[in-house]
Amino acid sequence: MTTPDTDDDLPDWKAMFPPLRTAIVLAVREAATRDNAHERCRRRSCRRAGECRGDPMRVGEPVCAVKLPEFAHLSALDHFGYALKLIAAEPWFRQPHPRPR
């Protein structure tokens, strides 16, 4: 969630399971927005929108380019858990289970 020291610290976003990737991105964006990170962000799109607009798939950077405080990290974890619950509740996500014989 903070700016990585090297490119090796970045996750492979394209190889990640899409619903998981979406949950992570949404969680970090929401936590960063609540921390007003967009006001300190180097990305013009974030500053203009008044919210975090990081897109790791498009630009190949971390979701948030601002160093977030510990409270924002904890908030992102809470948002991530909630997003996972929403994703798991979607009918399209559920896989059919084989019937016992």
BADOKE-933470 format. One record per atom (N, C-alpha, C): residue number from 1; residue in one letter; chain; atom name; y negated, x negated, z negated. Coordinates in nm, 3 decimals, decimal comma. Each point is the difference from the previous one (the first is absolute). Example, Ala and Ser with C-alpha at 12.3 -4.5 7.8 and 13.67 -1.06 7.14 Angstrom:
# BADOKE-933470
+-----+---+---+----+---------+---------+---------+
:   k : r : c :  a :       v :       u :       w :
+-----+---+---+----+---------+---------+---------+
:   1 : A : A :  N :   0,569 :  -1,319 :  -0,780 :
:   1 : A : A : CA :  -0,119 :   0,089 :   0,000 :
:   1 : A : A :  C :  -0,120 :  -0,090 :   0,000 :
:   2 : S : A :  N :  -0,105 :   0,035 :   0,072 :
:   2 : S : A : CA :  -0,119 :  -0,082 :  -0,006 :
:   2 : S : A :  C :  -0,109 :   0,077 :  -0,073 :
+-----+---+---+----+---------+---------+---------+
***
This chain:
# BADOKE-933470
+-----+---+---+----+---------+---------+---------+
:   k : r : c :  a :       v :       u :       w :
+-----+---+---+----+---------+---------+---------+
:   1 : M : A :  N :   0,118 :  -0,080 :   0,000 :
:   1 : M : A : CA :  -0,118 :   0,080 :   0,000 :
:   1 : M : A :  C :  -0,126 :  -0,085 :   0,000 :
:   2 : T : A :  N :   0,013 :  -0,124 :  -0,038 :
:   2 : T : A : CA :  -0,113 :  -0,089 :   0,009 :
:   2 : T : A :  C :   0,014 :  -0,081 :   0,127 :
:   3 : T : A :  N :  -0,102 :  -0,076 :   0,032 :
:   3 : T : A : CA :   0,006 :  -0,083 :   0,119 :
:   3 : T : A :  C :   0,105 :  -0,109 :  -0,021 :
:   4 : P : A :  N :   0,096 :  -0,012 :   0,090 :
:   4 : P : A : CA :   0,106 :  -0,100 :  -0,018 :
:   4 : P : A :  C :  -0,051 :  -0,141 :   0,026 :
:   5 : D : A :  N :   0,068 :  -0,097 :  -0,060 :
:   5 : D : A : CA :  -0,038 :  -0,139 :   0,020 :
:   5 : D : A :  C :   0,044 :  -0,051 :   0,137 :
:   6 : T : A :  N :   0,113 :   0,046 :   0,048 :
:   6 : T : A : CA :   0,051 :  -0,042 :   0,130 :
:   6 : T : A :  C :   0,054 :   0,121 :   0,074 :
:   7 : D : A :  N :   0,024 :  -0,015 :   0,129 :
:   7 : D : A : CA :   0,059 :   0,107 :   0,079 :
:   7 : D : A :  C :   0,142 :   0,031 :  -0,045 :
:   8 : D : A :  N :   0,066 :  -0,096 :  -0,066 :
:   8 : D : A : CA :   0,136 :   0,023 :  -0,048 :
:   8 : D : A :  C :   0,005 :   0,104 :  -0,111 :
:   9 : D : A :  N :  -0,115 :   0,024 :  -0,066 :
:   9 : D : A : CA :  -0,005 :   0,098 :  -0,108 :
:   9 : D : A :  C :  -0,008 :   0,143 :   0,051 :
:  10 : L : A :  N :  -0,029 :   0,020 :   0,128 :
:  10 : L : A : CA :  -0,011 :   0,134 :   0,057 :
:  10 : L : A :  C :   0,138 :   0,057 :   0,029 :
:  11 : P : A :  N :   0,021 :   0,129 :  -0,030 :
:  11 : P : A : CA :   0,129 :   0,061 :   0,033 :
:  11 : P : A :  C :   0,011 :   0,021 :   0,151 :
:  12 : D : A :  N :   0,120 :   0,013 :   0,048 :
:  12 : D : A : CA :   0,022 :   0,029 :   0,141 :
:  12 : D : A :  C :  -0,011 :   0,152 :   0,018 :
:  13 : W : A :  N :  -0,120 :   0,047 :   0,025 :
:  13 : W : A : CA :  -0,028 :   0,143 :   0,005 :
:  13 : W : A :  C :   0,081 :   0,071 :   0,109 :
:  14 : K : A :  N :   0,021 :  -0,065 :   0,113 :
:  14 : K : A : CA :   0,070 :   0,064 :   0,111 :
:  14 : K : A :  C :   0,148 :   0,020 :  -0,029 :
:  15 : A : A :  N :   0,057 :  -0,085 :  -0,084 :
:  15 : A : A : CA :   0,142 :   0,010 :  -0,033 :
:  15 : A : A :  C :   0,025 :   0,097 :  -0,116 :
:  16 : M : A :  N :  -0,106 :   0,043 :  -0,066 :
:  16 : M : A : CA :   0,013 :   0,086 :  -0,117 :
:  16 : M : A :  C :   0,032 :   0,144 :   0,041 :
:  17 : F : A :  N :   0,078 :   0,068 :  -0,081 :
:  17 : F : A : CA :   0,033 :   0,141 :   0,022 :
:  17 : F : A :  C :  -0,131 :   0,080 :   0,004 :
:  18 : P : A :  N :  -0,029 :   0,074 :   0,109 :
:  18 : P : A : CA :  -0,131 :   0,064 :   0,017 :
:  18 : P : A :  C :  -0,047 :   0,086 :  -0,117 :
:  19 : P : A :  N :   0,081 :   0,088 :  -0,060 :
:  19 : P : A : CA :  -0,051 :   0,076 :  -0,114 :
:  19 : P : A :  C :  -0,037 :  -0,088 :  -0,119 :
:  20 : L : A :  N :   0,074 :  -0,108 :  -0,021 :
:  20 : L : A : CA :  -0,032 :  -0,092 :  -0,107 :
:  20 : L : A :  C :  -0,133 :  -0,070 :   0,028 :
:  21 : R : A :  N :  -0,017 :  -0,044 :   0,124 :
:  21 : R : A : CA :  -0,125 :  -0,066 :   0,041 :
:  21 : R : A :  C :  -0,118 :   0,095 :  -0,021 :
:  22 : T : A :  N :   0,016 :   0,126 :   0,040 :
:  22 : T : A : CA :  -0,107 :   0,098 :  -0,016 :
:  22 : T : A :  C :  -0,034 :   0,019 :  -0,147 :
:  23 : A : A :  N :   0,100 :   0,008 :  -0,086 :
:  23 : A : A : CA :  -0,024 :   0,019 :  -0,143 :
:  23 : A : A :  C :  -0,077 :  -0,118 :  -0,059 :
:  24 : I : A :  N :   0,036 :  -0,121 :   0,038 :
:  24 : I : A : CA :  -0,069 :  -0,119 :  -0,050 :
:  24 : I : A :  C :  -0,144 :  -0,002 :   0,046 :
:  25 : V : A :  N :  -0,022 :   0,023 :   0,128 :
:  25 : V : A : CA :  -0,135 :  -0,004 :   0,056 :
:  25 : V : A :  C :  -0,088 :   0,107 :  -0,066 :
:  26 : L : A :  N :   0,050 :   0,121 :  -0,012 :
:  26 : L : A : CA :  -0,078 :   0,108 :  -0,062 :
:  26 : L : A :  C :  -0,033 :  -0,031 :  -0,145 :
:  27 : A : A :  N :   0,097 :  -0,055 :  -0,073 :
:  27 : A : A : CA :  -0,022 :  -0,032 :  -0,141 :
:  27 : A : A :  C :  -0,108 :  -0,106 :  -0,018 :
:  28 : V : A :  N :   0,006 :  -0,105 :   0,080 :
:  28 : V : A : CA :  -0,100 :  -0,108 :  -0,012 :
:  28 : V : A :  C :  -0,137 :   0,049 :   0,046 :
:  29 : R : A :  N :  -0,003 :   0,077 :   0,109 :
:  29 : R : A : CA :  -0,129 :   0,053 :   0,047 :
:  29 : R : A :  C :  -0,066 :   0,086 :  -0,106 :
:  30 : E : A :  N :   0,076 :   0,089 :  -0,062 :
:  30 : E : A : CA :  -0,057 :   0,089 :  -0,101 :
:  30 : E : A :  C :  -0,049 :  -0,078 :  -0,121 :
:  31 : A : A :  N :   0,077 :  -0,095 :  -0,046 :
:  31 : A : A : CA :  -0,041 :  -0,081 :  -0,115 :
:  31 : A : A :  C :  -0,125 :  -0,082 :   0,032 :
:  32 : A : A :  N :  -0,005 :  -0,056 :   0,119 :
:  32 : A : A : CA :  -0,117 :  -0,079 :   0,041 :
:  32 : A : A :  C :  -0,124 :   0,087 :   0,013 :
:  33 : T : A :  N :   0,017 :   0,119 :   0,053 :
:  33 : T : A : CA :  -0,114 :   0,091 :   0,014 :
:  33 : T : A :  C :  -0,053 :   0,041 :  -0,137 :
:  34 : R : A :  N :   0,089 :   0,030 :  -0,093 :
:  34 : R : A : CA :  -0,044 :   0,038 :  -0,135 :
:  34 : R : A :  C :  -0,071 :  -0,114 :  -0,071 :
:  35 : D : A :  N :   0,033 :  -0,124 :   0,037 :
:  35 : D : A : CA :  -0,064 :  -0,117 :  -0,059 :
:  35 : D : A :  C :  -0,129 :  -0,038 :   0,075 :
:  36 : N : A :  N :  -0,036 :   0,080 :   0,101 :
:  36 : N : A : CA :  -0,118 :  -0,027 :   0,084 :
:  36 : N : A :  C :   0,011 :  -0,135 :   0,071 :
:  37 : A : A :  N :   0,121 :  -0,038 :   0,035 :
:  37 : A : A : CA :   0,021 :  -0,128 :   0,069 :
:  37 : A : A :  C :  -0,065 :   0,000 :   0,138 :
:  38 : H : A :  N :  -0,016 :   0,118 :   0,059 :
:  38 : H : A : CA :  -0,061 :   0,008 :   0,133 :
:  38 : H : A :  C :  -0,144 :  -0,053 :  -0,001 :
:  39 : E : A :  N :  -0,067 :   0,005 :  -0,114 :
:  39 : E : A : CA :  -0,137 :  -0,052 :  -0,010 :
:  39 : E : A :  C :  -0,002 :  -0,153 :   0,005 :
:  40 : R : A :  N :   0,111 :  -0,064 :  -0,037 :
:  40 : R : A : CA :   0,010 :  -0,147 :  -0,001 :
:  40 : R : A :  C :   0,083 :  -0,053 :   0,116 :
:  41 : C : A :  N :   0,051 :   0,088 :   0,084 :
:  41 : C : A : CA :   0,093 :  -0,040 :   0,105 :
:  41 : C : A :  C :  -0,070 :  -0,068 :   0,117 :
:  42 : R : A :  N :   0,070 :  -0,095 :   0,061 :
:  42 : R : A : CA :  -0,054 :  -0,068 :   0,117 :
:  42 : R : A :  C :   0,019 :   0,082 :   0,127 :
:  43 : R : A :  N :   0,083 :   0,103 :  -0,007 :
:  43 : R : A : CA :   0,025 :   0,085 :   0,116 :
:  43 : R : A :  C :  -0,111 :   0,105 :   0,014 :
:  44 : R : A :  N :  -0,062 :   0,001 :   0,115 :
:  44 : R : A : CA :  -0,107 :   0,095 :   0,026 :
:  44 : R : A :  C :   0,050 :   0,144 :  -0,004 :
:  45 : S : A :  N :   0,122 :   0,023 :   0,049 :
:  45 : S : A : CA :   0,053 :   0,137 :   0,003 :
:  45 : S : A :  C :   0,014 :   0,058 :  -0,140 :
:  46 : C : A :  N :   0,037 :  -0,083 :  -0,097 :
:  46 : C : A : CA :   0,012 :   0,047 :  -0,139 :
:  46 : C : A :  C :  -0,138 :   0,033 :  -0,057 :
:  47 : R : A :  N :  -0,095 :  -0,088 :   0,021 :
:  47 : R : A : CA :  -0,134 :   0,022 :  -0,054 :
:  47 : R : A :  C :  -0,064 :   0,124 :   0,061 :
:  48 : R : A :  N :   0,015 :   0,018 :   0,130 :
:  48 : R : A : CA :  -0,060 :   0,117 :   0,066 :
:  48 : R : A :  C :   0,066 :   0,131 :  -0,042 :
:  49 : A : A :  N :   0,132 :  -0,001 :  -0,016 :
:  49 : A : A : CA :   0,072 :   0,123 :  -0,035 :
:  49 : A : A :  C :  -0,017 :   0,036 :  -0,148 :
:  50 : G : A :  N :  -0,037 :  -0,097 :  -0,081 :
:  50 : G : A : CA :  -0,013 :   0,026 :  -0,144 :
:  50 : G : A :  C :   0,134 :   0,010 :  -0,069 :
:  51 : E : A :  N :   0,103 :  -0,057 :   0,062 :
:  51 : E : A : CA :   0,134 :  -0,001 :  -0,058 :
:  51 : E : A :  C :   0,081 :  -0,112 :   0,065 :
:  52 : C : A :  N :   0,110 :  -0,034 :  -0,062 :
:  52 : C : A : CA :   0,088 :  -0,104 :   0,055 :
:  52 : C : A :  C :   0,064 :   0,051 :   0,129 :
:  53 : R : A :  N :  -0,010 :  -0,078 :   0,106 :
:  53 : R : A : CA :   0,057 :   0,037 :   0,129 :
:  53 : R : A :  C :   0,095 :  -0,108 :   0,052 :
:  54 : G : A :  N :   0,048 :  -0,086 :  -0,088 :
:  54 : G : A : CA :   0,089 :  -0,108 :   0,041 :
:  54 : G : A :  C :   0,124 :   0,052 :   0,072 :
:  55 : D : A :  N :   0,035 :  -0,067 :   0,110 :
:  55 : D : A : CA :   0,117 :   0,039 :   0,079 :
:  55 : D : A :  C :   0,079 :  -0,126 :   0,033 :
:  56 : P : A :  N :   0,099 :  -0,034 :  -0,082 :
:  56 : P : A : CA :   0,072 :  -0,125 :   0,022 :
:  56 : P : A :  C :   0,077 :  -0,004 :   0,132 :
:  57 : M : A :  N :   0,037 :   0,114 :   0,054 :
:  57 : M : A : CA :   0,072 :   0,001 :   0,127 :
:  57 : M : A :  C :  -0,092 :  -0,036 :   0,116 :
:  58 : R : A :  N :  -0,126 :   0,038 :  -0,009 :
:  58 : R : A : CA :  -0,093 :  -0,022 :   0,110 :
:  58 : R : A :  C :  -0,060 :  -0,140 :  -0,001 :
:  59 : V : A :  N :  -0,040 :  -0,046 :  -0,116 :
:  59 : V : A : CA :  -0,073 :  -0,126 :  -0,005 :
:  59 : V : A :  C :   0,079 :  -0,116 :  -0,059 :
:  60 : G : A :  N :   0,116 :   0,026 :  -0,055 :
:  60 : G : A : CA :   0,083 :  -0,106 :  -0,054 :
:  60 : G : A :  C :  -0,056 :  -0,066 :  -0,124 :
:  61 : E : A :  N :  -0,074 :   0,074 :  -0,079 :
:  61 : E : A : CA :  -0,057 :  -0,051 :  -0,124 :
:  61 : E : A :  C :   0,057 :   0,080 :  -0,117 :
:  62 : P : A :  N :  -0,032 :  -0,041 :  -0,122 :
:  62 : P : A : CA :   0,041 :   0,083 :  -0,113 :
:  62 : P : A :  C :  -0,071 :   0,136 :   0,006 :
:  63 : V : A :  N :   0,054 :   0,098 :  -0,067 :
:  63 : V : A : CA :  -0,060 :   0,133 :   0,001 :
:  63 : V : A :  C :  -0,143 :  -0,007 :  -0,051 :
:  64 : C : A :  N :  -0,021 :  -0,065 :  -0,112 :
:  64 : C : A : CA :  -0,134 :  -0,015 :  -0,057 :
:  64 : C : A :  C :  -0,039 :  -0,147 :   0,003 :
:  65 : A : A :  N :  -0,118 :  -0,027 :   0,056 :
:  65 : A : A : CA :  -0,047 :  -0,138 :   0,012 :
:  65 : A : A :  C :  -0,080 :  -0,045 :  -0,122 :
:  66 : V : A :  N :  -0,017 :   0,089 :  -0,098 :
:  66 : V : A : CA :  -0,078 :  -0,029 :  -0,120 :
:  66 : V : A :  C :   0,095 :  -0,032 :  -0,114 :
:  67 : K : A :  N :  -0,038 :  -0,095 :  -0,085 :
:  67 : K : A : CA :   0,082 :  -0,031 :  -0,118 :
:  67 : K : A :  C :  -0,020 :   0,114 :  -0,100 :
:  68 : L : A :  N :   0,106 :   0,074 :  -0,025 :
:  68 : L : A : CA :  -0,006 :   0,117 :  -0,087 :
:  68 : L : A :  C :   0,030 :  -0,038 :  -0,145 :
:  69 : P : A :  N :  -0,066 :   0,067 :  -0,096 :
:  69 : P : A : CA :   0,030 :  -0,028 :  -0,141 :
:  69 : P : A :  C :   0,136 :   0,057 :  -0,039 :
:  70 : E : A :  N :   0,047 :  -0,039 :  -0,117 :
:  70 : E : A : CA :   0,132 :   0,043 :  -0,046 :
:  70 : E : A :  C :   0,012 :   0,152 :  -0,007 :
:  71 : F : A :  N :  -0,106 :   0,066 :  -0,043 :
:  71 : F : A : CA :   0,003 :   0,146 :  -0,010 :
:  71 : F : A :  C :   0,027 :   0,063 :   0,137 :
:  72 : A : A :  N :  -0,058 :  -0,055 :   0,106 :
:  72 : A : A : CA :   0,023 :   0,053 :   0,134 :
:  72 : A : A :  C :   0,145 :  -0,022 :   0,043 :
:  73 : H : A :  N :   0,058 :  -0,113 :  -0,039 :
:  73 : H : A : CA :   0,141 :  -0,025 :   0,031 :
:  73 : H : A :  C :   0,089 :   0,105 :  -0,068 :
:  74 : L : A :  N :  -0,030 :   0,029 :  -0,126 :
:  74 : L : A : CA :   0,079 :   0,101 :  -0,072 :
:  74 : L : A :  C :  -0,020 :   0,139 :   0,061 :
:  75 : S : A :  N :  -0,120 :   0,027 :   0,042 :
:  75 : S : A : CA :  -0,028 :   0,128 :   0,067 :
:  75 : S : A :  C :   0,078 :   0,010 :   0,131 :
:  76 : A : A :  N :   0,006 :  -0,111 :   0,074 :
:  76 : A : A : CA :   0,076 :  -0,001 :   0,126 :
:  76 : A : A :  C :   0,148 :   0,027 :  -0,026 :
:  77 : L : A :  N :   0,054 :  -0,055 :  -0,109 :
:  77 : L : A : CA :   0,139 :   0,026 :  -0,034 :
:  77 : L : A :  C :   0,023 :   0,149 :  -0,028 :
:  78 : D : A :  N :  -0,094 :   0,062 :  -0,071 :
:  78 : D : A : CA :   0,011 :   0,143 :  -0,026 :
:  78 : D : A :  C :  -0,005 :   0,081 :   0,130 :
:  79 : H : A :  N :  -0,094 :  -0,036 :   0,087 :
:  79 : H : A : CA :  -0,012 :   0,070 :   0,128 :
:  79 : H : A :  C :   0,124 :  -0,021 :   0,086 :
:  80 : F : A :  N :   0,056 :  -0,120 :  -0,005 :
:  80 : F : A : CA :   0,120 :  -0,030 :   0,077 :
:  80 : F : A :  C :   0,116 :   0,088 :  -0,044 :
:  81 : G : A :  N :   0,017 :   0,012 :  -0,132 :
:  81 : G : A : CA :   0,107 :   0,086 :  -0,052 :
:  81 : G : A :  C :  -0,019 :   0,145 :   0,043 :
:  82 : Y : A :  N :  -0,123 :   0,047 :  -0,002 :
:  82 : Y : A : CA :  -0,027 :   0,137 :   0,040 :
:  82 : Y : A :  C :   0,026 :   0,018 :   0,150 :
:  83 : A : A :  N :  -0,043 :  -0,096 :   0,081 :
:  83 : A : A : CA :   0,024 :   0,008 :   0,144 :
:  83 : A : A :  C :   0,149 :   0,000 :   0,032 :
:  84 : L : A :  N :   0,078 :  -0,079 :  -0,072 :
:  84 : L : A : CA :   0,145 :   0,000 :   0,021 :
:  84 : L : A :  C :   0,060 :   0,137 :  -0,032 :
:  85 : K : A :  N :  -0,050 :   0,063 :  -0,106 :
:  85 : K : A : CA :   0,049 :   0,134 :  -0,034 :
:  85 : K : A :  C :  -0,033 :   0,099 :   0,111 :
:  86 : L : A :  N :  -0,118 :  -0,011 :   0,057 :
:  86 : L : A : CA :  -0,037 :   0,090 :   0,110 :
:  86 : L : A :  C :   0,087 :  -0,024 :   0,123 :
:  87 : I : A :  N :   0,022 :  -0,126 :   0,031 :
:  87 : I : A : CA :   0,083 :  -0,033 :   0,116 :
:  87 : I : A :  C :   0,143 :   0,050 :  -0,020 :
:  88 : A : A :  N :   0,053 :  -0,019 :  -0,121 :
:  88 : A : A : CA :   0,137 :   0,042 :  -0,027 :
:  88 : A : A :  C :   0,014 :   0,151 :   0,001 :
:  89 : A : A :  N :  -0,109 :   0,071 :  -0,026 :
:  89 : A : A : CA :   0,005 :   0,146 :  -0,003 :
:  89 : A : A :  C :  -0,005 :   0,062 :   0,140 :
:  90 : E : A :  N :  -0,035 :  -0,078 :   0,100 :
:  90 : E : A : CA :  -0,009 :   0,051 :   0,137 :
:  90 : E : A :  C :   0,139 :   0,033 :   0,053 :
:  91 : P : A :  N :   0,018 :   0,118 :   0,060 :
:  91 : P : A : CA :   0,132 :   0,037 :   0,052 :
:  91 : P : A :  C :   0,050 :  -0,094 :   0,110 :
:  92 : W : A :  N :  -0,089 :  -0,054 :   0,082 :
:  92 : W : A : CA :   0,043 :  -0,087 :   0,109 :
:  92 : W : A :  C :   0,056 :  -0,132 :  -0,051 :
:  93 : F : A :  N :  -0,035 :  -0,034 :  -0,126 :
:  93 : F : A : CA :   0,044 :  -0,127 :  -0,057 :
:  93 : F : A :  C :   0,142 :   0,008 :  -0,053 :
:  94 : R : A :  N :   0,040 :   0,119 :  -0,040 :
:  94 : R : A : CA :   0,133 :   0,016 :  -0,060 :
:  94 : R : A :  C :   0,108 :  -0,016 :   0,105 :
:  95 : Q : A :  N :   0,101 :  -0,073 :  -0,035 :
:  95 : Q : A : CA :   0,113 :  -0,021 :   0,089 :
:  95 : Q : A :  C :   0,112 :   0,095 :  -0,039 :
:  96 : P : A :  N :   0,072 :   0,057 :   0,096 :
:  96 : P : A : CA :   0,111 :   0,087 :  -0,037 :
:  96 : P : A :  C :   0,112 :  -0,082 :  -0,067 :
:  97 : H : A :  N :   0,058 :   0,059 :  -0,102 :
:  97 : H : A : CA :   0,108 :  -0,067 :  -0,071 :
:  97 : H : A :  C :   0,133 :   0,056 :   0,049 :
:  98 : P : A :  N :   0,101 :  -0,086 :   0,013 :
:  98 : P : A : CA :   0,131 :   0,050 :   0,042 :
:  98 : P : A :  C :   0,058 :   0,095 :  -0,104 :
:  99 : R : A :  N :   0,067 :   0,101 :   0,046 :
:  99 : R : A : CA :   0,061 :   0,095 :  -0,091 :
:  99 : R : A :  C :   0,130 :  -0,059 :  -0,057 :
: 100 : P : A :  N :   0,024 :   0,023 :  -0,129 :
: 100 : P : A : CA :   0,125 :  -0,049 :  -0,057 :
: 100 : P : A :  C :   0,119 :   0,078 :   0,057 :
: 101 : R : A :  N :   0,113 :  -0,068 :   0,012 :
: 101 : R : A : CA :   0,120 :   0,065 :   0,057 :
: 101 : R : A :  C :   0,090 :   0,050 :  -0,107 :
+-----+---+---+----+---------+---------+---------+
***
